[in-house]
């Protein structure tokens, strides 16, 4: 085919192909700069997109794990706070009981001490009944317990069982119903044992809370690592893309000029007929 033809402009065709290729690449670079990603869809790189999408699903699942752990933490924080308050009440009850053991007390004094003691007993159950978060009460003697998710597959949990800190629980049921009778070594020993039981129960809750804290920290690091790995797969190097964008703009202008020159070639043939 002759290069000097008005029917077929080979130069213009080649220049147009070059311009179209530059425009396609320029659009790709613009998309990368706009989204910050070099892999925006399966069309860009099917294998990498699939890997990244699977890891994104794993990261999203870990959000549910973190939420479960945080709910468990909140329930335990409420239970521990209530347990500490109950321990304080027991300390006050012990003081009241010891004062009531003084045989020199008048009937009026002993009655006043008994009234105070009974009020403190009721306060323990009041505190225990209010130690609830999200429908979970870990100290009221019910069935409340924490079963926090431990992984994204849902086949492992971190468990913290309830501790009965009410007056009807095994640890406190041995306390005297009132102080009207004789208060001696047996009653005071029962109070000491009750205090030790409550403190041990609160310590158990604290250990469970510590496990949740540690696992939440691990899951957070795991999720950050996954997100960073996805970023390495799909994120664009914006400095590189910016430089490429400027280069393509120059190439685009040159291609437009080349197309203009090629389109002028047929008209230059008219000069041969003058």
Helices and strands as residue ranges (DSSP letters): H 10-35, H 46-100, H 107-130, E 132-133, E 136-137, E 146-149, E 157-160, H 185-234, H 238-269, G 270-273
